[in-house]
Amino acid sequence: MWVAPWRLKQQGILGMNQRNIAYIAKHNPRHLYPLVDNKLKTKLLAQEAGITTPNLITTIENQHDVSLLAQRLQACAGFAVKPAKGSGGKGILILTRHSDDEFIKANGKIISLLDLQRHVSNILSGLYSLGGTPDIAIIEELIEFDTHFSGYSFEGIPDIRVIVFKGFPVMAMMRLATRASDGKANLHQGAVGVGLDIATGKPLHAVQNGESVMRHPDTGQALKQLQVNHWTELLTLAANCYEVTGLGYLGADMVLDLNQGPMLLELNARPGLSIQIANGTGLLTRLKPIERLSPKELHYPAHKRVQLAQSWFASDILRDQ
């Protein structure tokens, strides 16, 4: 369906060109990109700032280390393998131990130690990295699934994307894995995106492949019943990423661990725009009020910025524009 440009403007829809020029290029200094384009650098930076992330088991930096995989993972019942410079969920492998030389993927498929070594070698060669440059494999402890989300995700762990502008959380959505997305929380592969009210964490609207949905396509769970615990704490962690990175416009990907609560998965200096579809509203309706803030307001601590954002954007009731 075609939509008139004037109607998109009326709804405050942020387009890709405007995002790239007016927000990413303007507010994200290029020299800071490596801080978020490299997941290992992001993790170490976040941990230094007191932001919780999944525990690091080991890193594989060269082919010699690949031969030591079995030894380094001997005590691990389960783990996640990620390319440090990957994007869009590519190259991520979630495994639980089946035996000393076999592992089980999230979809139940068994792979051998040789398969795992081959996958890690592909990561090192840059198969999944931005620009195809040589990479490092990160191996982390598994996130403990919060049973509160049972029925809302197929195989994979749901995550929450928060758009942070000048330190203010302005829009959020939860991404729910499906059979179509192969258990990954990736909207482009068929995951469900659920827009979340900044004030409460309650669902506003849900989409899959651009179409509105009311229930999870695989489990049948009603999405309107979704509730995110520790919501304000999660937003505060996301807001803190502004000081940690110096990036004015970023996407913070968060997850809820059963035991540790909100955790940072990764940061994105070029967050996508489909979050607007999931929320049923345009980003410009949230970004423009922030751009008009005084220097004093922009320097509030993270918890204060979250409180203000929750009051301004509650149920889409915005400040006078």
C-alpha positions in Angstrom: 0.0 0.0 0.0 1.3 3.4 -1.0 1.2 6.3 1.6 1.3 9.9 0.6 4.5 11.7 1.7 2.4 14.4 3.5 0.7 11.8 5.6 4.1 10.2 6.6 5.2 13.7 7.6 2.0 14.3 9.5 2.6 11.1 11.5 6.2 12.1 12.3 7.8 9.2 10.4 11.6 9.3 10.2 12.9 8.2 6.8 16.3 6.7 6.1 17.9 9.7 4.5 16.8 12.0 7.3 18.0 9.5 9.9 21.4 9.2 8.3 21.9 13.0 7.8 20.1 14.7 10.7 20.7 12.1 13.4 23.4 9.6 12.8 25.9 11.9 11.0 25.1 14.9 13.2 25.1 13.2 16.6 27.4 10.2 16.2 31.1 11.1 15.7 32.6 8.7 13.3 35.6 8.0 15.4 33.3 6.5 18.1 31.8 3.8 15.9 34.4 1.2 16.8 33.1 1.3 20.4 29.8 -0.2 19.3 30.7 -2.0 16.0 32.9 -4.3 18.1 30.9 -6.3 20.6 34.0 -7.1 22.7 34.9 -3.4 23.1 31.2 -2.6 23.9 31.1 -5.4 26.6 34.4 -4.3 28.3 33.3 -0.6 28.2 29.9 -1.4 29.6 31.3 -3.6 32.4 33.7 -0.8 33.3 30.7 1.6 33.7 28.8 -0.9 35.8 26.3 -2.0 33.1 25.5 -5.7 33.4 26.3 -7.8 30.3 26.4 -11.6 29.8 29.6 -13.0 31.4 32.5 -13.6 29.1 33.9 -17.2 29.0 36.7 -16.7 26.5 37.7 -15.2 23.2 39.1 -16.9 20.2 41.5 -14.6 18.3 43.5 -16.9 16.0 43.5 -20.3 14.4 45.7 -21.8 17.1 43.0 -20.9 19.7 40.4 -22.8 17.6 42.3 -26.1 18.5 41.9 -25.2 22.2 38.1 -24.9 22.0 37.3 -28.2 23.7 39.7 -27.5 26.5 38.4 -23.9 27.1 34.7 -25.1 27.0 35.2 -28.2 29.0 33.3 -26.9 32.1 30.6 -25.1 30.1 27.1 -26.7 29.9 26.0 -24.0 27.5 27.3 -20.9 25.8 26.8 -18.4 23.0 29.3 -17.9 20.2 29.3 -14.4 18.5 31.5 -12.6 16.0 32.8 -9.4 17.6 32.1 -7.3 14.5 29.0 -9.1 13.3 25.6 -7.5 12.6 22.0 -8.5 12.2 22.4 -11.6 14.3 24.7 -13.2 11.7 27.1 -15.8 12.9 25.6 -16.1 16.4 25.4 -19.7 17.6 23.5 -20.7 20.8 24.6 -24.1 22.1 24.0 -26.5 25.0 26.3 -29.5 25.7 25.1 -32.9 24.5 28.4 -34.8 25.1 32.1 -34.0 25.2 32.2 -33.7 21.4 28.6 -32.8 20.5 26.4 -29.7 21.1 22.7 -28.9 20.7 21.5 -25.8 18.8 18.4 -23.9 19.9 16.3 -25.7 17.2 17.4 -29.2 18.6 19.9 -29.9 15.9 23.1 -31.6 17.1 26.5 -30.4 15.8 29.9 -31.8 16.4 33.0 -30.2 17.9 34.4 -30.1 14.4 31.4 -28.2 13.2 31.9 -25.7 16.0 35.5 -25.3 15.2 34.7 -24.7 11.5 32.1 -22.1 12.5 34.6 -20.2 14.8 37.2 -20.4 11.9 34.6 -18.7 9.7 34.1 -16.0 12.2 37.9 -15.4 12.4 38.1 -15.1 8.6 35.5 -12.3 8.6 32.6 -14.2 7.1 30.1 -12.5 9.4 31.9 -9.2 10.1 31.1 -5.7 8.8 33.1 -5.3 5.6 34.4 -8.9 5.7 37.4 -7.9 7.9 39.2 -10.4 10.1 37.3 -10.9 13.4 37.4 -12.3 16.9 35.0 -14.9 18.3 33.4 -14.1 21.6 32.1 -16.9 23.8 29.6 -15.9 26.5 27.6 -17.6 29.2 24.0 -18.2 28.2 21.3 -15.9 29.3 18.9 -17.6 31.7 15.5 -17.5 30.1 12.9 -15.6 32.2 9.9 -17.9 32.4 7.7 -14.8 32.5 8.1 -14.8 28.7 7.1 -18.4 28.2 4.9 -18.6 25.1 6.1 -15.3 23.7 9.1 -16.5 21.9 9.9 -19.6 19.8 13.2 -21.2 21.0 15.2 -18.0 21.2 15.4 -15.4 24.0 13.4 -12.2 23.3 15.3 -8.9 23.4 14.3 -5.3 23.7 15.6 -2.5 21.4 15.6 0.9 22.9 16.3 4.0 20.8 18.3 6.5 22.9 18.6 10.1 21.8 20.9 12.5 23.7 20.6 10.1 26.6 16.7 10.0 26.6 15.0 6.7 25.8 12.5 7.7 23.1 11.1 4.5 21.7 11.2 0.8 22.5 10.1 -2.6 21.1 10.5 -6.2 22.1 11.6 -8.7 19.4 10.2 -12.2 19.7 11.8 -15.1 17.9 9.7 -17.3 15.6 10.0 -20.5 13.7 10.4 -18.3 10.6 13.3 -16.4 12.1 15.0 -19.7 13.1 14.8 -18.8 16.8 16.5 -15.4 16.3 15.0 -12.1 17.4 15.6 -10.5 14.0 12.6 -8.7 12.4 14.1 -9.0 8.8 14.1 -12.8 9.2 10.5 -13.0 10.4 10.6 -12.3 14.2 7.7 -10.4 15.8 8.2 -6.8 16.8 6.1 -5.5 19.7 6.0 -1.8 20.4 6.3 -1.0 24.1 5.0 2.1 26.0 8.0 4.0 27.3 6.1 4.8 30.5 5.0 1.3 31.5 6.6 -1.4 29.2 3.2 -2.5 28.1 2.5 -3.5 24.5 1.1 -1.0 22.1 1.1 -2.8 18.7 2.7 -5.8 17.2 3.9 -6.7 13.7 5.5 -9.5 11.7 6.9 -8.9 8.2 5.2 -5.5 8.3 1.7 -6.9 9.1 -0.2 -6.4 12.3 -0.5 -9.5 14.5 -2.4 -10.1 17.7 -0.9 -13.5 18.7 2.5 -15.1 18.5 2.4 -17.1 15.2 3.9 -20.3 16.6 2.6 -20.4 20.2 -0.7 -18.6 19.8 0.1 -16.5 22.9 -1.9 -13.2 23.0 0.6 -10.4 22.7 -1.5 -7.8 24.5 -0.8 -9.7 27.7 2.9 -9.1 27.5 4.5 -7.3 30.5 8.1 -6.4 30.9 9.4 -6.5 34.5 12.2 -4.2 35.8 11.1 -1.7 33.0 12.5 1.5 34.6 15.7 -0.2 35.5 16.1 -1.5 31.9 15.5 2.0 30.5 18.0 3.5 32.9 20.7 1.0 31.8 20.0 1.9 28.2 20.1 5.6 28.9 23.5 5.2 30.6 24.9 4.0 27.3 24.9 7.6 26.1 27.6 8.6 28.6 29.5 5.3 28.0 29.8 5.7 24.3 29.4 9.5 23.6 26.9 8.6 20.8 23.9 10.9 20.6 21.7 8.5 18.6 21.9 4.8 19.2 20.0 1.6 19.7 20.6 -0.3 22.9 19.6 -4.0 22.7 18.7 -5.3 26.1 17.6 -8.6 27.5 16.0 -9.8 30.8 17.9 -12.6 32.6 16.0 -14.7 35.1 18.6 -14.1 37.9 20.4 -10.9 37.0 17.5 -8.9 35.5 18.2 -6.3 32.7 21.4 -6.8 30.8 23.0 -5.1 27.8 23.5 -7.3 24.7 24.9 -4.8 22.3 24.8 -1.3 20.9 24.0 0.0 17.4 25.1 3.3 16.0 22.7 2.9 13.0 19.5 1.5 14.5 16.8 0.6 12.0 13.5 2.3 11.5 11.1 -0.6 11.7 10.6 0.2 15.4 8.2 2.9 14.2 5.9 0.3 12.6 5.9 -1.8 15.8 5.0 1.3 17.8 2.4 2.7 15.3 4.0 6.1 15.6 6.9 8.1 14.1 10.2 8.7 15.8 10.2 12.4 14.9 7.3 12.9 17.4 9.8 11.8 20.1 13.1 13.3 18.7 11.9 16.9 18.0 11.0 17.6 21.7 14.4 16.4 22.8 16.1 18.6 20.3 14.4 21.6 21.9 15.7 20.9 25.4 18.0 23.3 27.3 21.6 22.5 28.0 20.6 22.0 31.7 17.9 19.4 30.8 20.4 17.6 28.5 22.8 17.1 31.5 20.3 15.5 33.9 21.5 12.1 35.2 20.2 9.0 33.5 17.5 8.2 36.0 16.1 11.7 35.7 16.1 11.5 31.9 14.2 8.3 32.1 11.6 9.8 34.4 11.1 12.7 32.0 10.9 10.5 29.0 8.3 8.3 30.7 6.2 11.4 31.5 6.5 13.0 28.1 5.9 9.9 26.0 3.4 8.0 28.2 0.6 6.6 26.0 1.9 8.9 23.2 1.0 12.1 25.1 3.8 14.4 24.1 4.9 17.8 25.2 3.5 20.7 23.4 5.1 20.9 20.0 
